[in-house]
Amino acid sequence: MAAVDNPHVGRAYIHIAGTNGKGSIAAFLSSVLKEAGYRVGIYTSPHLVRFTERFRINGQEITREEVVDLVNLLKKNIVEEEPPTFFEFTTAMALTYFARKDTDISIMEVGMGGRLDATNIISPLVTIISNIAMEHQFFLGNTLLEIAGEKAGIIKPCVPLVTGVTQKKVVELLKGKCAELGAPVVRIGEHVRYRYNGHGLAYWGRNWTLKGLRLGLLGRFQGRNAAIALAALEELSDLGLSFNHSAIESGLAHASWPGRMHILEGSPPVLLDGAHNPRAMKTLAKTIREEIDYSRLIVVIGVMEDKDIKGILKQIVPFADHVIYTRPRYSRAASPEVLFEVGTPFHKAGNVIGSLEQAIDTAKTMAGANDLVVVCGSLFTVGEALSYLDPANFAPEF
């Protein structure tokens, strides 16, 4: 970044870490900020279908030409003896791009952890840690507190932290870190409250009381993500950013995040969700059982080999009437045979189909009009499935 004159310095950012919910929180924030009239950058990973999805301003993806230009610019400044990782390079692209486009504020999603993540180069106006669960133990640590310590690395001196964490010892760790750095803490359920039901989202914040808000993202669990976003917006409001009720109402209602509780209507309907760890899969299964009407559930699942495969499968496989184990065309994907072996103790019925497209076709053929097909297990699985099922909106890059 120094080689390209540190374009990120002095700019406004929101920094989001956490095990699950980062994308949804970013979507709510981006949508509200856009409705309030701001020029909003958003950097997320991984992409579902196109690389350009990682860099967006007010919902518009970066163009291919701009990608090439940024790559050529930054490539000239690589130190060959210590080349950047792929994520470090794309983060540099994002920071340079948002500066070039003069965004009013940019939302940066942590790639992994926090303390040593490439995005931690920024100085944000507010930091967010959505929640913390076991993940990436090889890199982040073998205990919840070790992982929490890595994520707490994004907390900055005097910069407010908004968090949805619930575990007592993790809360204590985050509060201790904030006290050390003089950073205010806003915790969902302690400093702000919310309720989400059939009447919409009600939110009681430090300064705001909002009721009857509709959310554009499916699932009761999105109420918590929306509350985290609203708490962060309150902090931004204290810093001088302006949001009227109309912008908040419209922004939450029109928030969109493809590949997460994403339903393609049809006969049968197909639900796609990128749940890729046990906690996210548990939430997906709970949402399906409690909020969606269907006769039979047919699951198509592909998981990455470095994930907690057993932990993921046992959250959803027992509730399915049939499971098809498959894989996306990606080098890190676990073999369907391995998934079948791990899933056998949990499933009522299952089989292996190596091609994701064939697996989806088979599931749709098996399902009746009142049944539900769910494609899940990884964002890579969901991205490839979306390209196949909805090519008009999710055309592949090549």
ChimeraX attribute file (.defattr): number of C-alpha atoms within 10 A of each C-alpha:
attribute: neighborCount
match mode: 1-to-1
recipient: residues
	/A:1	17
	/A:2	9
	/A:3	10
	/A:4	13
	/A:5	9
	/A:6	13
	/A:7	17
	/A:8	22
	/A:9	14
	/A:10	11
	/A:11	18
	/A:12	18
	/A:13	22
	/A:14	23
	/A:15	26
	/A:16	29
	/A:17	29
	/A:18	26
	/A:19	22
	/A:20	19
	/A:21	23
	/A:22	21
	/A:23	22
	/A:24	20
	/A:25	27
	/A:26	27
	/A:27	27
	/A:28	29
	/A:29	27
	/A:30	29
	/A:31	24
	/A:32	28
	/A:33	23
	/A:34	20
	/A:35	21
	/A:36	19
	/A:37	13
	/A:38	18
	/A:39	19
	/A:40	25
	/A:41	29
	/A:42	28
	/A:43	25
	/A:44	20
	/A:45	19
	/A:46	15
	/A:47	14
	/A:48	24
	/A:49	19
	/A:50	16
	/A:51	17
	/A:52	17
	/A:53	19
	/A:54	18
	/A:55	26
	/A:56	22
	/A:57	21
	/A:58	17
	/A:59	17
	/A:60	12
	/A:61	16
	/A:62	17
	/A:63	13
	/A:64	11
	/A:65	9
	/A:66	13
	/A:67	18
	/A:68	10
	/A:69	13
	/A:70	17
	/A:71	15
	/A:72	11
	/A:73	14
	/A:74	17
	/A:75	14
	/A:76	10
	/A:77	13
	/A:78	13
	/A:79	9
	/A:80	8
	/A:81	6
	/A:82	7
	/A:83	12
	/A:84	15
	/A:85	10
	/A:86	8
	/A:87	16
	/A:88	15
	/A:89	17
	/A:90	23
	/A:91	27
	/A:92	22
	/A:93	22
	/A:94	26
	/A:95	24
	/A:96	21
	/A:97	22
	/A:98	24
	/A:99	20
	/A:100	11
	/A:101	12
	/A:102	14
	/A:103	19
	/A:104	16
	/A:105	22
	/A:106	26
	/A:107	23
	/A:108	27
	/A:109	24
	/A:110	26
	/A:111	21
	/A:112	21
	/A:113	25
	/A:114	26
	/A:115	18
	/A:116	16
	/A:117	19
	/A:118	20
	/A:119	26
	/A:120	21
	/A:121	16
	/A:122	19
	/A:123	21
	/A:124	23
	/A:125	20
	/A:126	24
	/A:127	26
	/A:128	29
	/A:129	28
	/A:130	24
	/A:131	20
	/A:132	22
	/A:133	19
	/A:134	19
	/A:135	22
	/A:136	17
	/A:137	13
	/A:138	8
	/A:139	11
	/A:140	22
	/A:141	17
	/A:142	13
	/A:143	13
	/A:144	17
	/A:145	20
	/A:146	15
	/A:147	24
	/A:148	27
	/A:149	20
	/A:150	19
	/A:151	27
	/A:152	25
	/A:153	17
	/A:154	28
	/A:155	26
	/A:156	21
	/A:157	15
	/A:158	15
	/A:159	20
	/A:160	22
	/A:161	27
	/A:162	25
	/A:163	28
	/A:164	22
	/A:165	20
	/A:166	15
	/A:167	14
	/A:168	8
	/A:169	13
	/A:170	20
	/A:171	17
	/A:172	11
	/A:173	16
	/A:174	23
	/A:175	19
	/A:176	13
	/A:177	18
	/A:178	21
	/A:179	14
	/A:180	11
	/A:181	14
	/A:182	15
	/A:183	20
	/A:184	17
	/A:185	18
	/A:186	22
	/A:187	21
	/A:188	21
	/A:189	15
	/A:190	9
	/A:191	13
	/A:192	19
	/A:193	18
	/A:194	19
	/A:195	16
	/A:196	22
	/A:197	11
	/A:198	8
	/A:199	11
	/A:200	15
	/A:201	22
	/A:202	19
	/A:203	23
	/A:204	18
	/A:205	18
	/A:206	13
	/A:207	11
	/A:208	12
	/A:209	12
	/A:210	15
	/A:211	16
	/A:212	15
	/A:213	20
	/A:214	21
	/A:215	23
	/A:216	17
	/A:217	24
	/A:218	16
	/A:219	19
	/A:220	20
	/A:221	15
	/A:222	19
	/A:223	23
	/A:224	22
	/A:225	27
	/A:226	27
	/A:227	27
	/A:228	28
	/A:229	25
	/A:230	25
	/A:231	28
	/A:232	23
	/A:233	22
	/A:234	19
	/A:235	23
	/A:236	17
	/A:237	13
	/A:238	10
	/A:239	11
	/A:240	9
	/A:241	13
	/A:242	15
	/A:243	18
	/A:244	10
	/A:245	11
	/A:246	11
	/A:247	18
	/A:248	22
	/A:249	18
	/A:250	19
	/A:251	25
	/A:252	25
	/A:253	17
	/A:254	16
	/A:255	21
	/A:256	22
	/A:257	16
	/A:258	19
	/A:259	23
	/A:260	22
	/A:261	20
	/A:262	20
	/A:263	16
	/A:264	15
	/A:265	9
	/A:266	9
	/A:267	15
	/A:268	19
	/A:269	19
	/A:270	21
	/A:271	20
	/A:272	26
	/A:273	23
	/A:274	25
	/A:275	25
	/A:276	23
	/A:277	26
	/A:278	23
	/A:279	18
	/A:280	20
	/A:281	22
	/A:282	18
	/A:283	16
	/A:284	22
	/A:285	19
	/A:286	18
	/A:287	16
	/A:288	20
	/A:289	12
	/A:290	10
	/A:291	12
	/A:292	10
	/A:293	11
	/A:294	16
	/A:295	11
	/A:296	18
	/A:297	21
	/A:298	25
	/A:299	27
	/A:300	29
	/A:301	26
	/A:302	29
	/A:303	30
	/A:304	23
	/A:305	14
	/A:306	11
	/A:307	20
	/A:308	16
	/A:309	21
	/A:310	15
	/A:311	15
	/A:312	21
	/A:313	24
	/A:314	19
	/A:315	20
	/A:316	25
	/A:317	26
	/A:318	18
	/A:319	20
	/A:320	21
	/A:321	15
	/A:322	22
	/A:323	28
	/A:324	26
	/A:325	27
	/A:326	30
	/A:327	31
	/A:328	26
	/A:329	13
	/A:330	11
	/A:331	10
	/A:332	14
	/A:333	19
	/A:334	20
	/A:335	19
	/A:336	22
	/A:337	16
	/A:338	14
	/A:339	24
	/A:340	20
	/A:341	11
	/A:342	16
	/A:343	23
	/A:344	17
	/A:345	11
	/A:346	18
	/A:347	19
	/A:348	14
	/A:349	15
	/A:350	20
	/A:351	17
	/A:352	18
	/A:353	18
	/A:354	18
	/A:355	15
	/A:356	24
	/A:357	18
	/A:358	12
	/A:359	24
	/A:360	25
	/A:361	12
	/A:362	14
	/A:363	24
	/A:364	20
	/A:365	11
	/A:366	14
	/A:367	19
	/A:368	16
	/A:369	13
	/A:370	13
	/A:371	19
	/A:372	26
	/A:373	28
	/A:374	28
	/A:375	28
	/A:376	27
	/A:377	30
	/A:378	24
	/A:379	25
	/A:380	26
	/A:381	29
	/A:382	29
	/A:383	24
	/A:384	21
	/A:385	24
	/A:386	24
	/A:387	19
	/A:388	16
	/A:389	17
	/A:390	11
	/A:391	11
	/A:392	10
	/A:393	9
	/A:394	18
	/A:395	15
	/A:396	16
	/A:397	9
	/A:398	4
